[in-house]
Structure formats: C-alpha cells, structure tokens
C-alpha cells in the first residue's frame, strides 16, 4: 500500500508537531515539511496524491491571501489551514480548503478526519458521499468542541447532565439517552432525554442482568448493534441498538451513559470514538459538579452551625426565649433609639409566685414544662417590637419600647397577670400560678441598664410583699 502523503508548511506550533509525531508512527502516512508555501515541492510529491497542512499562526500574509495562494499553486489539492483562532463561517474559502482551530481538538479526534481524506485519491472531484463523510467528520468535531465548552462552563449537576444527554443525542442522532450515577454506593437513575424531552424523575431501575449494570461492573463500553437476540436483551425482544459507556475517573466508575436508537444500527469506529471522548469529558464535569455541590452544602452546613451556635449563645435553652445577653443587646439598642426620638421605654421584671411548690408537688419535669408554657403565653400576647427574656430560674424580663405613657405599661401588665393566672394543663395535671411584676421606665427611673433592672427587682418584691399577683411601679 502506497503511504498517504502530507506536505506541511511552516510547521512550528506544538499542535502541528503533535499531529506530525502521531502520524509519523502510522505506516499509512508520510510527512514532509517545507519552510513556505512557495517552496520547491519534492519530485516524489509532484505526481502522487497528497494533502497539505498550513500553520496559519506563523504566516505573515492575511488569511484571504493564503487561501488564494493555496488555490493558485495547488488547485487540485486539499489543504487544512490550522490556527489557534476560531475563524467565522464567512472566512475566505475554496474547494478543498478546510479551517481547523486546534485548541479544542485532540489528536485522537483529528486523526479520523485525516484518515477520511487519505482514503480519497482526488478530493476536488470526489462524489457527494465523500463530501458528506468529510462534512460529518467536521460536524462531529465541532459538536465535541461545543459539548466540551458547555461541560466546562457548568457546575450545576442538572445542567451538566442535560448537556451530556443533548450532546450524545446529537452526535449519533439517537432516539434516547440516559445516565445512571452511583449515589451512596447504589447505581440509580439520574436523567434521560427522550425525543428532545428531558426526564429527571426515575422512570426505571437498571436491570441487574442488563447492559447498564454490566458496564458499571466491568468499567468497559458495550456496543450492541442489534438488540434482537442479543444475550443482554434476549428476554425483552427489543429492536434497536445501544452503546453503554462507563463514566469514570481513573479506575473509579461514577456511573453509566447509554445512547440508544430504536432501530438496528452499525456504530462506526468514529461514532464510538466521539462517544468515548464525550464520556471522558462528561465524567470530569460530573465529578466537578458533585464536588461543587458538596462544597456548597458544606458552606450551608457551616452557616447553619454558626447560626445555631449564635442562637444558643443568645437564647435560653429551656424556653427558647432571649437570654440575658440578648436582652442587654436589645435594650441598649432601644435606649439609643429612644434618646434620638425622645421616647420612653418600659422595663418589667417578674417571676412566678411559689414555683417551688409546683416542683415539690409535681416534679421538676413539670416545672420545666410550666416555664416553657409561660414563655409561649408571653410571646403570644406581646407586640412584635417587645422583647421578653428569661433571666434564669423563674424570672423574666420584658422590654416595652416606644411607650407614650405609663398607662401603656399598665395595660400590658394586666394582660400578663390575666394570662398567667389562667390554669395550665401539664402532663395531666392542672397547675395554677400567679406572678408579681415590677415596672420601671427609661429615662424616668434611670439611664443605665443595670440600674433599671435593679430598680425593677425592688418594685417586684414590693408587689410580692403585698401578696403577689399584682404589679408595682418603682418609687424612690
């Protein structure tokens, strides 16, 4: 067999060298490099069939002039013009001239295109089938490039799966494609595309004896050109064809991609090669998407943990009410706002009368339930702007901002007395309690937080001295 000959011109960039090195190891190719387009053609090339490759990145002339030169000097030869740049469809062209951007191509995908050219003795006068084959090779390369770009641009697993399915469907004009992924060691349905419609909800489980599990287990592709009477489908009587490809990183199988047609189909080597390349790119994209989702979930979990820690630091563990720390922060804020707006703030301190009797009679667990129920009742009868906090034990503090007059505090105190005097039914027991309330006002009774709490405590004990179940204003 006479070697297929390739003339290269100004071969300098790494991609061209890589192609040359790859082809040099193939017996069907012979390569000679010339310094320029106008260089002397070796005698052996003058009569034989050959194609040319031009490195556009190292030419001083414009693209249009290069195309004209090629057509003028070698009117009956095919040329590949290779560049790092992607040339638009409107670029100068002529019969037998093809533009290739090499950054997105691998040698393994580029070789089939050259091989297709090598099979033809005269590209210019080739029949329609040859032209169709060449266009198909180029179309597949462009689809692979497009798929690679989409996969590298997406970090959402759903978007990655959609791109994989659409690319596989387009590459072999399939009727449906589907992807199964391992989740917690179980191979499960991930996504599918049927006649252009994506399916995310599980529609099937992979058959233990079917192609999906076999590909996942062995980590190797399986090509079935006809399902009829095939061992993997003999119990189903299905017509059609399918390729199952492992999605894996190294030796770790992430899942399986199946590409199926409703009719029998003899998959070509080039179709298999492009699908394998897609599977490799898809595996990387899926792993990246999962790592991204994991990182995002870790961020969410960390934020939740931080929020939980912050909540615990500012709230009472038993009742869920603000604790003394949060009370101090809020009253400090309200004092600043009150000073700007020249408004009063009411502060109440109250505890439950004779809680010890409840603990002694019904146990501390019922006493805890009582404190929780008290907190719930208090929250239910106060304004959103009010703050009720548990000081500890059976003592509670209340902030009443934006008080227009003392009577507003009186109305709130009466609601509290009424609400807490209503019996509690806890653990099958009816519990009756009362409370004593001490009331102070900012700035009338003080301007410092500790001073206000101290005076509210004095007022509360005055109420207890009077028998409890009442409120008392602080008096100097």
Residue pairs with C-beta under 8 A, 6 or more apart in sequence:
1 27
1 28
2 48
3 27
3 28
3 29
3 30
4 28
4 29
4 30
4 49
4 50
4 51
4 118
5 29
5 30
5 31
5 32
5 44
5 45
5 48
5 49
5 50
5 51
6 23
6 29
6 30
6 31
6 32
6 50
6 51
6 52
6 53
6 114
7 31
7 32
7 33
7 34
7 41
7 45
7 50
7 51
7 52
7 53
8 16
8 20
8 31
8 32
8 33
8 34
8 52
8 53
8 54
8 55
9 33
9 34
9 35
9 36
9 37
9 39
9 52
9 53
9 54
9 55
10 35
10 36
10 54
10 55
10 58
10 59
11 17
11 20
11 33
11 53
11 55
12 55
12 57
12 58
13 55
13 57
13 58
13 84
13 102
15 82
15 84
15 102
15 103
16 53
16 55
16 82
16 102
18 107
19 53
19 107
19 110
19 114
20 31
20 33
22 107
22 111
23 29
23 31
23 111
23 114
24 31
28 115
28 118
29 114
29 118
32 42
32 45
34 40
34 41
37 54
37 66
37 69
37 70
37 73
38 69
38 73
49 121
49 122
50 77
51 77
51 78
51 79
51 80
51 114
51 117
51 118
51 123
52 70
52 74
52 77
52 78
52 79
52 80
53 79
53 80
53 82
54 66
54 70
54 79
54 80
54 81
54 82
55 82
55 83
56 63
56 66
56 81
56 82
56 83
56 85
57 83
57 84
59 66
61 69
63 81
63 87
63 91
63 92
64 92
66 81
67 81
67 92
67 93
67 94
67 97
68 92
70 77
70 79
70 81
70 94
70 97
71 94
71 97
75 124
76 96
76 122
76 124
77 96
77 123
77 124
78 96
78 97
78 98
78 117
78 123
78 124
79 96
79 97
79 98
80 98
80 100
80 114
81 97
81 98
81 99
81 100
82 100
82 101
82 102
83 99
83 100
83 101
83 102
84 101
84 102
84 103
85 101
86 101
87 99
87 101
91 99
93 99
95 124
96 123
96 124
98 134
98 138
100 110
100 141
101 145
102 110
104 144
104 145
104 148
104 149
105 141
105 145
106 277
108 273
108 277
109 140
109 141
109 144
109 273
109 274
109 277
110 141
112 137
112 269
112 270
112 273
113 134
113 137
113 138
113 141
116 133
116 134
116 137
117 123
117 134
120 126
120 130
123 130
123 134
137 270
140 171
140 270
140 274
143 167
143 170
143 171
143 274
144 167
144 171
144 274
144 277
144 278
146 167
147 163
147 164
147 167
147 278
147 281
148 281
150 163
150 167
151 160
151 163
151 164
151 281
151 282
151 284
151 285
152 285
154 160
154 163
154 285
154 289
155 288
155 289
155 292
156 289
157 286
157 289
157 290
157 293
158 191
158 200
159 289
160 282
160 285
160 286
160 289
161 179
161 190
161 191
161 286
162 191
162 193
162 198
163 285
164 177
164 179
164 257
164 278
164 282
164 285
164 286
165 177
165 178
165 179
165 191
165 192
165 193
165 198
166 193
167 278
168 174
168 177
168 257
168 259
168 275
168 278
169 176
169 177
169 193
169 196
169 259
171 259
171 271
171 274
171 275
171 278
172 243
172 259
172 261
172 265
172 267
172 271
172 275
173 261
174 259
174 260
174 261
175 194
175 195
175 240
175 260
175 261
175 262
176 192
176 193
176 194
176 195
176 260
177 192
177 193
177 257
177 258
177 259
177 260
178 189
178 190
178 191
178 192
178 193
178 199
178 257
178 258
178 260
179 190
179 191
179 192
179 247
179 255
179 256
179 257
179 258
180 187
180 188
180 189
180 190
180 206
180 212
180 216
180 255
180 256
180 258
181 187
181 188
181 190
181 247
181 254
181 255
181 286
182 188
182 216
182 253
182 254
182 255
187 206
187 212
187 213
187 216
187 255
187 256
188 202
188 205
189 202
189 203
189 204
189 205
189 206
190 255
191 198
191 199
191 200
192 198
192 199
192 203
193 199
206 212
206 213
206 216
206 256
207 213
209 232
210 232
210 233
211 222
211 224
211 232
211 233
211 242
211 244
211 258
212 244
212 256
212 258
214 222
214 232
214 244
215 221
215 222
215 244
215 245
215 246
215 256
216 246
216 253
216 255
216 256
218 246
219 246
219 248
219 251
219 253
220 246
221 243
221 244
221 245
221 246
221 272
221 276
221 279
222 232
222 243
222 244
223 243
223 267
223 272
224 230
224 232
224 233
224 241
224 242
224 243
224 244
225 241
225 264
225 265
225 266
225 267
226 239
226 240
226 241
226 264
227 233
227 236
227 238
227 239
227 240
227 241
227 242
227 264
228 237
228 238
228 239
228 264
239 262
239 263
239 264
240 260
240 261
240 262
240 263
240 264
240 265
241 260
241 261
241 263
241 264
241 265
241 267
242 258
242 259
242 260
242 261
243 258
243 259
243 260
243 267
243 272
243 275
244 256
244 257
244 258
245 256
245 257
245 258
245 259
245 275
245 276
245 279
246 253
246 255
246 256
246 279
247 253
247 254
247 255
247 256
247 257
247 279
247 282
247 283
247 286
248 254
248 283
249 283
249 284
249 287
254 283
254 286
254 287
255 286
257 278
257 279
257 282
259 275
313 325
314 322
314 323
314 325
314 326
314 329
315 321
315 322
315 323
315 326
316 322
316 323
316 375
316 389
316 390
318 368
318 371
318 372
318 390
319 371
319 372
319 374
319 375
319 390
320 372
320 375
321 375
321 378
321 379
321 388
321 389
321 390
321 396
322 330
322 387
322 388
322 389
322 390
323 389
323 390
324 389
324 391
324 392
324 397
326 387
326 389
327 387
327 389
327 391
327 397
327 399
328 449
330 387
330 399
331 345
331 347
331 387
331 399
331 449
331 452
332 449
334 345
334 399
334 401
335 345
335 442
335 447
335 449
337 343
337 401
338 344
338 345
338 401
338 402
338 442
338 443
341 402
343 401
343 402
343 403
343 404
344 403
344 404
344 441
344 442
344 443
344 444
345 399
345 400
345 401
345 402
345 403
345 441
345 442
346 398
346 399
346 400
346 403
346 406
346 408
346 409
346 412
346 439
346 440
346 441
347 397
347 398
347 399
347 400
347 439
347 440
347 441
347 442
347 452
347 453
347 456
348 397
348 398
348 400
348 409
348 412
348 413
348 416
348 437
348 438
348 439
348 456
348 471
349 391
349 395
349 396
349 397
349 398
349 437
349 438
349 453
349 456
349 457
349 459
349 460
350 395
350 396
350 398
350 416
350 435
350 436
350 437
350 438
350 460
350 471
351 393
351 394
351 395
351 396
351 435
351 436
351 460
352 370
352 371
352 374
352 394
352 420
352 433
352 434
352 435
353 433
353 434
353 435
353 436
353 464
353 468
353 469
354 433
354 434
355 367
355 370
355 393
355 394
355 433
358 366
358 367
358 370
358 431
358 433
359 366
359 367
362 426
362 427
362 429
362 431
365 427
366 426
366 427
366 429
366 431
369 426
369 427
370 424
370 426
370 431
370 433
371 390
371 394
373 424
373 426
374 396
374 420
374 433
375 388
375 390
375 396
377 419
377 420
378 388
378 396
378 398
378 416
378 419
379 388
380 419
381 415
381 416
381 419
382 388
382 398
382 412
385 401
385 402
386 398
386 399
386 400
386 401
386 412
387 398
387 399
388 396
388 397
388 398
388 399
389 396
389 397
389 398
389 399
390 396
390 397
391 397
397 453
397 456
398 412
398 416
400 408
400 409
400 412
403 409
403 441
406 441
406 473
409 439
409 441
410 471
413 437
413 439
413 471
414 471
416 435
416 437
417 434
417 435
417 437
417 469
417 470
417 471
420 433
420 434
420 435
421 432
421 433
421 434
421 469
423 430
423 431
423 432
424 430
424 431
424 432
424 433
425 431
434 468
434 469
435 468
435 469
436 460
436 461
436 463
436 464
436 468
436 469
436 470
436 471
436 472
437 460
437 463
437 470
437 471
437 472
438 455
438 456
438 457
438 458
438 459
438 460
438 461
438 462
438 463
438 471
438 472
438 474
439 456
439 459
439 471
439 472
439 473
439 474
440 446
440 452
440 455
440 456
440 459
440 473
440 474
442 452
445 452
445 455
445 474
446 452
446 455
455 474
456 474
458 474
459 472
459 473
459 474
459 475
460 472
462 472
463 470
463 471
463 472
466 472
